[in-house]
Amino acid sequence: MGFSRIYTGMHSLIDVIGGVIIGALISYIHWHYGIPFLENSYSNGLWLPYAAPVFGILALLLHPDPKGPCPCFDDSIASVSAAAGSIVGNWMSQQFNKSYNPVYRGWTGFISRMVIGFLVVLIWRWTVKTIMKSNKTDNVDPKKLEGKSVKYQISRTDTKFVRTVIVYGGIGWLVAYGIPGILFALLQI
């Protein structure tokens, strides 16, 4: 991944090394402090499903604008939304599905779960994007486009921002709770 960022000219070697160091530090902190905190919050905290999306949206609103065309903000929207959705889904799984234990059904069960889950995520993504697609609201102010390539840039007030939050937050929730905790429990697979 780091090599591809250097190869495409999106980042320098120093950027990639810094990203690896920061990622390793965040992973260490999450492993030693975040996981115990979340496990305690899943069982004791009613605030978690509200705080995760609010914190995520605030982080996105404070995200600095890139100097040039870059998918950085788009990727941040998707990542933060999926993380918030999965935190909410994991919390709901701890609260509501304590009695559901999936039965091991061999390779056929595994493959059927993968195919069904994949199709549900694709249907979710397509449905939300289709419902929320509007050319009027996806347009950016033409004055902001002068001399810039804005292929990847999303305005924070744009419907595309809201649509991306809903799509990827929904995917996080579906993968963490909606598909295994509701759909698979109903289908008994």
SULFENKA-V564815 format. One record per backbone hydrogen bond with DSSP energy under -1.0 kcal/mol. CO is the residue of the C=O (numbers start at 0). NH is the residue of the N-H. E is the energy in kcal/mol with one decimal. If there is no record, write none. Layout:
CO & NH & E
CO & NH & E
This chain:
0 & 4 & -1.7
1 & 5 & -1.7
2 & 6 & -3.1
3 & 7 & -2.3
4 & 9 & -1.4
4 & 10 & -1.7
5 & 8 & -1.0
11 & 15 & -2.1
12 & 16 & -2.7
13 & 17 & -2.7
14 & 18 & -2.5
15 & 19 & -2.4
16 & 20 & -2.3
17 & 21 & -2.7
18 & 22 & -2.7
19 & 23 & -2.5
20 & 24 & -2.3
21 & 25 & -2.7
22 & 26 & -2.5
23 & 27 & -2.4
24 & 28 & -2.5
25 & 29 & -2.9
26 & 30 & -2.8
27 & 31 & -2.4
28 & 32 & -2.7
28 & 33 & -1.4
29 & 34 & -2.6
32 & 36 & -1.7
33 & 37 & -3.1
34 & 38 & -2.8
35 & 39 & -2.1
36 & 40 & -2.4
37 & 41 & -2.9
38 & 42 & -1.3
39 & 43 & -2.2
40 & 44 & -2.3
46 & 49 & -1.1
46 & 50 & -2.7
47 & 51 & -2.2
49 & 53 & -1.4
50 & 54 & -3.1
51 & 55 & -2.4
52 & 56 & -2.5
53 & 57 & -2.4
54 & 58 & -2.4
55 & 59 & -2.0
56 & 60 & -2.3
57 & 61 & -1.5
70 & 74 & -2.9
71 & 75 & -2.3
72 & 76 & -2.5
73 & 77 & -2.1
74 & 78 & -2.8
75 & 79 & -2.7
76 & 80 & -2.2
77 & 81 & -2.4
78 & 82 & -2.4
79 & 83 & -2.5
80 & 84 & -2.7
81 & 85 & -2.4
82 & 86 & -2.2
83 & 87 & -2.3
84 & 88 & -2.5
85 & 89 & -3.0
86 & 90 & -2.3
87 & 91 & -2.6
88 & 92 & -2.4
89 & 93 & -2.1
90 & 94 & -2.0
91 & 95 & -3.1
92 & 96 & -1.5
104 & 108 & -1.3
105 & 109 & -2.2
106 & 110 & -3.0
107 & 111 & -2.5
108 & 112 & -2.3
109 & 113 & -2.3
110 & 114 & -2.7
111 & 115 & -2.6
112 & 116 & -2.8
113 & 117 & -2.5
114 & 118 & -2.4
115 & 119 & -2.5
116 & 120 & -2.2
117 & 121 & -2.3
118 & 122 & -2.8
119 & 123 & -2.6
120 & 124 & -2.6
121 & 125 & -2.6
122 & 126 & -2.8
123 & 127 & -2.5
124 & 128 & -2.2
125 & 129 & -2.4
126 & 130 & -2.7
127 & 131 & -2.5
133 & 137 & -1.4
140 & 143 & -1.5
144 & 147 & -2.2
154 & 157 & -1.3
157 & 161 & -1.4
158 & 162 & -3.4
159 & 163 & -2.5
160 & 164 & -2.3
161 & 165 & -2.6
162 & 166 & -2.9
163 & 167 & -2.5
164 & 168 & -2.3
165 & 169 & -2.0
166 & 170 & -1.9
167 & 171 & -2.2
168 & 172 & -2.2
169 & 173 & -3.0
170 & 174 & -2.6
171 & 175 & -2.0
172 & 176 & -2.9
172 & 177 & -2.0
173 & 178 & -3.2
176 & 180 & -2.2
177 & 182 & -2.2
178 & 183 & -3.2
181 & 185 & -2.4
182 & 186 & -2.6
183 & 187 & -1.1
183 & 188 & -1.7
